[in-house]
Amino acid sequence: MSPVKGMSTLVEFTFDHLLKHQEFIRLIGIENIQKGRFLKKSKDIPLAAVPLLESISTLLRYGQKQGVFRKNVDPLQLYVSILSLGYLHLSNKHTLSITFSQDLTDPKWLAARRIHVRELIMGFLQL
């Protein structure tokens, strides 16, 4: 898979996964309120993140070698941005929907958001 296709796939997968598993968003919210109380006890969670960051680093390197991605992109910063863009509208869907008089759970809005998120990330990465 090309670096552009690979990164686009990662963005779309992350967005779709969060949308399909909103219980995860609630769980993470509760864990953050508790300052990571239970997550601190897990030795597996930090280890599970290593392959993800390695894959992102590999995609970035290939894209840079092919001249399609900018240089000096931090893989962790990039992933936190991808995660944030797919997370906030779900974690705050009720208050944002009321504030902007727009149903952020509407499938058409979500489809447009998915495209917007992918374009933002890819627009940042691509030269």
C-alpha positions as CSV (number, residue, x, y, z in Angstrom):
1,M,0.0,0.0,0.0
2,S,1.3,3.5,-0.8
3,P,2.1,5.8,2.1
4,V,-0.7,8.1,1.1
5,K,-3.2,5.2,0.9
6,G,-1.9,3.8,4.2
7,M,-2.2,7.0,6.1
8,S,-5.6,7.7,4.7
9,T,-6.7,4.2,5.7
10,L,-5.4,4.8,9.3
11,V,-7.3,8.1,9.5
12,E,-10.5,6.5,8.3
13,F,-10.1,3.4,10.4
14,T,-9.6,5.5,13.6
15,F,-12.6,7.7,12.8
16,D,-14.8,4.6,12.1
17,H,-13.6,2.7,15.1
18,L,-14.4,5.6,17.5
19,L,-17.8,6.0,15.9
20,K,-18.6,2.3,16.2
21,H,-17.3,2.0,19.7
22,Q,-18.6,5.1,21.6
23,E,-18.5,3.1,24.8
24,F,-14.7,3.5,24.5
25,I,-15.1,7.2,24.5
26,R,-17.1,7.1,27.7
27,L,-14.6,4.7,29.3
28,I,-11.6,7.0,28.4
29,G,-13.5,10.0,29.7
30,I,-14.1,8.3,33.1
31,E,-10.5,7.1,33.2
32,N,-9.2,10.6,32.6
33,I,-11.4,12.0,35.4
34,Q,-9.8,9.4,37.6
35,K,-6.3,10.5,36.3
36,G,-5.6,7.2,34.7
37,R,-6.0,5.2,37.9
38,F,-6.7,1.8,36.3
39,L,-4.6,2.4,33.1
40,K,-1.5,3.0,35.3
41,K,-1.8,-0.6,36.5
42,S,-1.6,-2.1,33.0
43,K,1.8,-3.1,31.6
44,D,0.2,-4.1,28.4
45,I,-1.3,-0.8,27.2
46,P,2.0,1.0,26.7
47,L,3.4,-2.1,24.9
48,A,0.4,-2.2,22.6
49,A,1.0,1.3,21.4
50,V,4.5,0.5,20.2
51,P,3.5,-1.3,17.0
52,L,1.0,1.6,16.1
53,L,3.7,4.2,16.4
54,E,6.2,2.0,14.5
55,S,3.7,1.6,11.7
56,I,3.0,5.4,11.5
57,S,6.8,6.0,11.5
58,T,7.3,3.6,8.7
59,L,4.5,5.2,6.6
60,L,6.0,8.6,7.3
61,R,9.5,7.5,6.3
62,Y,8.2,5.9,3.0
63,G,6.2,9.0,2.2
64,Q,9.2,11.2,2.9
65,K,11.5,9.1,0.7
66,Q,8.9,9.2,-2.1
67,G,8.7,13.0,-1.7
68,V,4.9,13.0,-0.9
69,F,5.1,13.7,2.9
70,R,6.6,16.6,4.7
71,K,9.7,16.0,6.9
72,N,10.0,16.2,10.6
73,V,6.5,14.9,11.5
74,D,6.4,13.5,15.0
75,P,4.4,10.2,14.9
76,L,2.9,10.6,18.3
77,Q,1.8,14.2,17.6
78,L,0.3,13.0,14.3
79,Y,-1.6,10.2,16.0
80,V,-2.9,12.4,18.8
81,S,-4.2,14.8,16.1
82,I,-5.9,12.0,14.2
83,L,-7.4,10.7,17.4
84,S,-8.5,14.2,18.5
85,L,-10.2,14.9,15.2
86,G,-12.2,11.7,15.4
87,Y,-13.0,12.0,19.1
88,L,-14.1,15.4,20.1
89,H,-17.3,15.6,18.1
90,L,-18.4,12.3,19.6
91,S,-17.4,13.0,23.2
92,N,-19.2,16.3,23.1
93,K,-22.0,15.5,20.6
94,H,-24.8,16.6,22.9
95,T,-23.4,20.0,23.9
96,L,-22.1,20.8,20.4
97,S,-25.4,19.7,18.8
98,I,-27.3,22.1,21.0
99,T,-24.8,24.9,20.7
100,F,-24.7,24.9,16.9
101,S,-28.3,23.7,16.3
102,Q,-26.9,20.9,14.2
103,D,-27.3,17.2,14.9
104,L,-23.7,15.9,15.1
105,T,-25.1,12.3,15.2
106,D,-26.7,12.7,11.7
107,P,-25.2,10.2,9.3
108,K,-24.8,12.8,6.6
109,W,-22.9,15.2,9.0
110,L,-20.7,12.3,10.2
111,A,-19.9,11.3,6.6
112,A,-18.9,14.9,5.8
113,R,-16.8,15.0,9.1
114,R,-15.0,11.8,8.1
115,I,-14.0,13.4,4.8
116,H,-13.0,16.6,6.5
117,V,-10.8,14.9,9.0
118,R,-9.0,12.8,6.3
119,E,-8.5,15.9,4.2
120,L,-7.1,17.9,7.2
121,I,-4.6,15.2,8.1
122,M,-3.6,14.5,4.5
123,G,-3.4,18.2,3.7
124,F,-0.9,18.6,6.5
125,L,1.2,15.7,5.5
126,Q,1.4,16.0,1.8
127,L,3.7,18.3,-0.1
